[in-house]
Amino acid sequence: MPVQLEQPTKEKRTKVSADLAQHIRGPALRMRLSGVVLSMDKPKRHHDVIHALADWAGRPIKGEEIEQGFISATGAFWTREHAARMCGREGKLFSEDLW
């Protein structure tokens, strides 16, 4: 089954402050089996990374193959939940919260 993108909740979301957002370089995917991280710089979104991976692999990417998150300014992979905590949020962080 192709990847189902996680969607922000319907409630009105406010942008993360620029001071906090500067710690995130862009959306990222971590391959569950290998741990390899693929990322793109902002203002790209997770679907851009997924499509690039699918093009490279020559096949659709299954949701269970990847974990969506962000790449930090220092190059670390942060899950959506960890990125939210680092930006003073609860739950999951979405690129729409950043740019």
Backbone as JSON Lines, residues from 0, in Angstrom:
{"i":0,"aa":"M","n":[0.84,-1.18,0.0],"ca":[0.0,0.0,0.0],"c":[0.89,1.24,0.0]}
{"i":1,"aa":"P","n":[0.65,2.21,-0.9],"ca":[1.45,3.44,-0.92],"c":[1.34,4.2,0.4]}
{"i":2,"aa":"V","n":[2.3,5.06,0.62],"ca":[2.36,5.83,1.86],"c":[1.15,6.72,2.01]}
{"i":3,"aa":"Q","n":[0.57,6.68,3.19],"ca":[-0.48,7.63,3.57],"c":[0.21,8.73,4.37]}
{"i":4,"aa":"L","n":[0.16,9.94,3.86],"ca":[0.78,11.04,4.58],"c":[-0.02,11.38,5.82]}
{"i":5,"aa":"E","n":[0.69,11.63,6.9],"ca":[0.01,12.08,8.1],"c":[-0.46,13.5,7.84]}
{"i":6,"aa":"Q","n":[-1.65,13.8,8.28],"ca":[-2.23,15.12,8.04],"c":[-2.36,15.89,9.34]}
{"i":7,"aa":"P","n":[-2.1,17.21,9.3],"ca":[-2.34,18.01,10.49],"c":[-3.81,17.95,10.87]}
{"i":8,"aa":"T","n":[-4.09,18.12,12.13],"ca":[-5.48,18.11,12.56],"c":[-6.23,19.28,11.95]}
{"i":9,"aa":"K","n":[-7.55,19.2,11.96],"ca":[-8.37,20.24,11.33],"c":[-8.34,21.55,12.11]}
{"i":10,"aa":"E","n":[-8.01,21.47,13.41],"ca":[-8.0,22.7,14.19],"c":[-6.99,23.68,13.61]}
{"i":11,"aa":"K","n":[-7.21,24.95,13.86],"ca":[-6.32,25.98,13.32],"c":[-4.93,25.81,13.93]}
{"i":12,"aa":"R","n":[-3.94,25.7,13.09],"ca":[-2.57,25.51,13.56],"c":[-1.84,26.84,13.44]}
{"i":13,"aa":"T","n":[-1.01,27.12,14.4],"ca":[-0.2,28.33,14.36],"c":[1.23,27.94,14.03]}
{"i":14,"aa":"K","n":[1.9,28.82,13.36],"ca":[3.28,28.56,12.96],"c":[4.18,28.57,14.2]}
{"i":15,"aa":"V","n":[5.21,27.73,14.13],"ca":[6.24,27.73,15.15],"c":[7.07,29.0,14.97]}
{"i":16,"aa":"S","n":[7.54,29.58,16.07],"ca":[8.31,30.81,15.96],"c":[9.57,30.57,15.13]}
{"i":17,"aa":"A","n":[10.03,31.61,14.47],"ca":[11.22,31.5,13.61],"c":[12.43,31.09,14.43]}
{"i":18,"aa":"D","n":[12.51,31.54,15.7],"ca":[13.64,31.17,16.56],"c":[13.71,29.66,16.76]}
{"i":19,"aa":"L","n":[12.56,29.03,16.94],"ca":[12.53,27.58,17.13],"c":[12.64,26.84,15.81]}
{"i":20,"aa":"A","n":[11.98,27.35,14.77],"ca":[11.98,26.7,13.46],"c":[13.37,26.65,12.84]}
{"i":21,"aa":"Q","n":[14.25,27.56,13.21],"ca":[15.59,27.58,12.62],"c":[16.4,26.33,12.98]}
{"i":22,"aa":"H","n":[15.95,25.58,13.98],"ca":[16.65,24.37,14.39],"c":[16.3,23.17,13.5]}
{"i":23,"aa":"I","n":[15.36,23.37,12.58],"ca":[14.94,22.28,11.68],"c":[15.29,22.66,10.25]}
{"i":24,"aa":"R","n":[16.04,21.78,9.59],"ca":[16.5,22.05,8.23],"c":[15.49,21.65,7.17]}
{"i":25,"aa":"G","n":[14.7,20.58,7.45],"ca":[13.72,20.17,6.46],"c":[13.08,18.83,6.8]}
{"i":26,"aa":"P","n":[12.12,18.41,5.96],"ca":[11.45,17.13,6.18],"c":[12.4,15.97,5.89]}
{"i":27,"aa":"A","n":[12.19,14.86,6.6],"ca":[13.06,13.7,6.43],"c":[12.27,12.41,6.58]}
{"i":28,"aa":"L","n":[12.8,11.35,6.02],"ca":[12.28,10.0,6.16],"c":[13.41,9.13,6.67]}
{"i":29,"aa":"R","n":[13.08,8.21,7.57],"ca":[14.07,7.21,8.01],"c":[13.55,5.85,7.58]}
{"i":30,"aa":"M","n":[14.38,5.12,6.85],"ca":[14.02,3.77,6.43],"c":[14.07,2.87,7.66]}
{"i":31,"aa":"R","n":[12.96,2.18,7.92],"ca":[12.87,1.37,9.13],"c":[13.87,0.21,9.17]}
{"i":32,"aa":"L","n":[14.12,-0.44,8.05],"ca":[15.03,-1.59,8.06],"c":[16.5,-1.2,8.14]}
{"i":33,"aa":"S","n":[16.88,-0.2,7.36],"ca":[18.3,0.16,7.27],"c":[18.71,1.32,8.17]}
{"i":34,"aa":"G","n":[17.74,2.15,8.56],"ca":[18.08,3.35,9.35],"c":[18.58,4.5,8.5]}
{"i":35,"aa":"V","n":[18.65,4.31,7.18],"ca":[19.1,5.38,6.28],"c":[18.1,6.52,6.33]}
{"i":36,"aa":"V","n":[18.61,7.74,6.41],"ca":[17.77,8.94,6.47],"c":[17.89,9.7,5.16]}
{"i":37,"aa":"L","n":[16.76,10.07,4.6],"ca":[16.7,10.89,3.39],"c":[16.0,12.19,3.76]}
{"i":38,"aa":"S","n":[16.53,13.3,3.3],"ca":[15.91,14.58,3.65],"c":[16.03,15.58,2.5]}
{"i":39,"aa":"M","n":[15.25,16.62,2.61],"ca":[15.31,17.76,1.69],"c":[15.24,19.02,2.54]}
{"i":40,"aa":"D","n":[15.8,20.08,2.01],"ca":[15.75,21.35,2.74],"c":[14.38,22.0,2.61]}
{"i":41,"aa":"K","n":[14.03,22.82,3.61],"ca":[12.78,23.56,3.53],"c":[12.85,24.48,2.32]}
{"i":42,"aa":"P","n":[11.79,24.77,1.67],"ca":[10.39,24.59,2.06],"c":[9.76,23.3,1.55]}
{"i":43,"aa":"K","n":[10.56,22.29,1.25],"ca":[9.99,21.01,0.79],"c":[9.13,20.4,1.89]}
{"i":44,"aa":"R","n":[8.26,19.48,1.48],"ca":[7.37,18.78,2.41],"c":[7.66,17.28,2.35]}
{"i":45,"aa":"H","n":[7.08,16.53,3.27],"ca":[7.33,15.1,3.33],"c":[6.98,14.39,2.01]}
{"i":46,"aa":"H","n":[5.89,14.82,1.37],"ca":[5.51,14.14,0.12],"c":[6.59,14.32,-0.95]}
{"i":47,"aa":"D","n":[7.33,15.43,-0.91],"ca":[8.42,15.62,-1.88],"c":[9.52,14.57,-1.67]}
{"i":48,"aa":"V","n":[9.84,14.28,-0.41],"ca":[10.86,13.28,-0.11],"c":[10.37,11.89,-0.5]}
{"i":49,"aa":"I","n":[9.1,11.6,-0.21],"ca":[8.52,10.3,-0.55],"c":[8.53,10.08,-2.06]}
{"i":50,"aa":"H","n":[8.13,11.1,-2.82],"ca":[8.11,10.98,-4.28],"c":[9.52,10.8,-4.85]}
{"i":51,"aa":"A","n":[10.49,11.52,-4.29],"ca":[11.88,11.37,-4.75],"c":[12.39,9.96,-4.46]}
{"i":52,"aa":"L","n":[12.06,9.43,-3.29],"ca":[12.47,8.07,-2.94],"c":[11.8,7.05,-3.86]}
{"i":53,"aa":"A","n":[10.52,7.23,-4.13],"ca":[9.8,6.31,-5.02],"c":[10.38,6.35,-6.43]}
{"i":54,"aa":"D","n":[10.71,7.56,-6.91],"ca":[11.33,7.69,-8.24],"c":[12.67,6.96,-8.27]}
{"i":55,"aa":"W","n":[13.46,7.13,-7.23],"ca":[14.77,6.48,-7.17],"c":[14.61,4.96,-7.1]}
{"i":56,"aa":"A","n":[13.66,4.48,-6.27],"ca":[13.46,3.04,-6.08],"c":[12.75,2.4,-7.27]}
{"i":57,"aa":"G","n":[12.05,3.21,-8.06],"ca":[11.31,2.68,-9.2],"c":[10.05,1.94,-8.8]}
{"i":58,"aa":"R","n":[9.52,2.26,-7.62],"ca":[8.3,1.61,-7.13],"c":[7.67,2.47,-6.03]}
{"i":59,"aa":"P","n":[6.39,2.24,-5.75],"ca":[5.76,2.98,-4.64],"c":[6.42,2.59,-3.31]}
{"i":60,"aa":"I","n":[6.42,3.53,-2.38],"ca":[6.98,3.29,-1.06],"c":[5.83,2.97,-0.1]}
{"i":61,"aa":"K","n":[5.99,1.92,0.67],"ca":[4.96,1.5,1.62],"c":[5.16,2.25,2.94]}
{"i":62,"aa":"G","n":[4.04,2.63,3.55],"ca":[4.09,3.37,4.81],"c":[4.87,2.68,5.9]}
{"i":63,"aa":"E","n":[4.79,1.36,5.95],"ca":[5.5,0.63,7.0],"c":[7.02,0.59,6.76]}
{"i":64,"aa":"E","n":[7.47,1.03,5.6],"ca":[8.9,1.04,5.3],"c":[9.62,2.26,5.87]}
{"i":65,"aa":"I","n":[8.86,3.3,6.19],"ca":[9.48,4.57,6.56],"c":[8.89,5.14,7.85]}
{"i":66,"aa":"E","n":[9.67,6.04,8.44],"ca":[9.2,6.85,9.55],"c":[9.4,8.31,9.12]}
{"i":67,"aa":"Q","n":[8.35,9.11,9.25],"ca":[8.45,10.51,8.85],"c":[8.94,11.35,10.02]}
{"i":68,"aa":"G","n":[9.78,12.32,9.71],"ca":[10.3,13.21,10.74],"c":[10.95,14.42,10.1]}
{"i":69,"aa":"F","n":[11.95,14.93,10.77],"ca":[12.66,16.12,10.3],"c":[14.15,15.93,10.51]}
{"i":70,"aa":"I","n":[14.94,16.67,9.72],"ca":[16.38,16.69,9.91],"c":[16.69,17.99,10.64]}
{"i":71,"aa":"S","n":[17.45,17.88,11.71],"ca":[17.77,19.07,12.51],"c":[18.9,19.85,11.85]}
{"i":72,"aa":"A","n":[19.14,21.04,12.36],"ca":[20.22,21.89,11.84],"c":[21.58,21.22,12.03]}
{"i":73,"aa":"T","n":[21.67,20.29,12.99],"ca":[22.93,19.58,13.22],"c":[23.02,18.26,12.47]}
{"i":74,"aa":"G","n":[21.97,17.93,11.69],"ca":[21.97,16.71,10.89],"c":[21.36,15.5,11.57]}
{"i":75,"aa":"A","n":[20.78,15.67,12.75],"ca":[20.13,14.55,13.45],"c":[18.72,14.35,12.92]}
{"i":76,"aa":"F","n":[18.27,13.08,12.9],"ca":[16.88,12.78,12.54],"c":[16.03,12.93,13.79]}
{"i":77,"aa":"W","n":[14.95,13.71,13.68],"ca":[13.98,13.88,14.76],"c":[12.65,13.35,14.29]}
{"i":78,"aa":"T","n":[12.0,12.49,15.08],"ca":[10.65,12.06,14.75],"c":[9.73,13.26,14.81]}
{"i":79,"aa":"R","n":[8.53,13.12,14.29],"ca":[7.55,14.21,14.37],"c":[7.29,14.6,15.83]}
{"i":80,"aa":"E","n":[7.23,13.59,16.69],"ca":[6.96,13.86,18.11],"c":[8.12,14.59,18.78]}
{"i":81,"aa":"H","n":[9.34,14.13,18.51],"ca":[10.51,14.79,19.11],"c":[10.65,16.22,18.59]}
{"i":82,"aa":"A","n":[10.44,16.4,17.29],"ca":[10.51,17.75,16.72],"c":[9.48,18.67,17.36]}
{"i":83,"aa":"A","n":[8.29,18.14,17.61],"ca":[7.25,18.95,18.27],"c":[7.72,19.38,19.66]}
{"i":84,"aa":"R","n":[8.28,18.44,20.43],"ca":[8.78,18.79,21.77],"c":[9.89,19.84,21.69]}
{"i":85,"aa":"M","n":[10.78,19.69,20.71],"ca":[11.89,20.64,20.57],"c":[11.39,22.04,20.2]}
{"i":86,"aa":"C","n":[10.19,22.11,19.63],"ca":[9.59,23.4,19.25],"c":[8.53,23.84,20.25]}
{"i":87,"aa":"G","n":[8.49,23.19,21.4],"ca":[7.55,23.6,22.45],"c":[6.11,23.23,22.15]}
{"i":88,"aa":"R","n":[5.91,22.17,21.38],"ca":[4.57,21.73,21.01],"c":[4.27,20.37,21.6]}
{"i":89,"aa":"E","n":[3.01,20.01,21.62],"ca":[2.59,18.67,22.0],"c":[2.2,17.92,20.74]}
{"i":90,"aa":"G","n":[2.24,16.61,20.77],"ca":[1.8,15.82,19.62],"c":[2.87,15.71,18.55]}
{"i":91,"aa":"K","n":[2.46,15.87,17.31],"ca":[3.35,15.73,16.16],"c":[3.54,17.06,15.47]}
{"i":92,"aa":"L","n":[4.73,17.28,14.93],"ca":[5.03,18.48,14.18],"c":[4.86,18.2,12.69]}
{"i":93,"aa":"F","n":[4.3,19.14,11.98],"ca":[4.11,19.05,10.53],"c":[4.85,20.21,9.88]}
{"i":94,"aa":"S","n":[5.32,20.0,8.66],"ca":[6.04,21.08,7.97],"c":[5.16,22.31,7.81]}
{"i":95,"aa":"E","n":[3.84,22.11,7.76],"ca":[2.93,23.26,7.68],"c":[3.02,24.14,8.92]}
{"i":96,"aa":"D","n":[3.52,23.58,10.02],"ca":[3.72,24.37,11.25],"c":[4.96,25.24,11.16]}
{"i":97,"aa":"L","n":[5.82,24.95,10.2],"ca":[7.12,25.61,10.12],"c":[7.25,26.6,8.98]}
{"i":98,"aa":"W","n":[6.77,26.2,7.8],"ca":[6.91,27.07,6.62],"c":[5.77,26.87,5.67]}
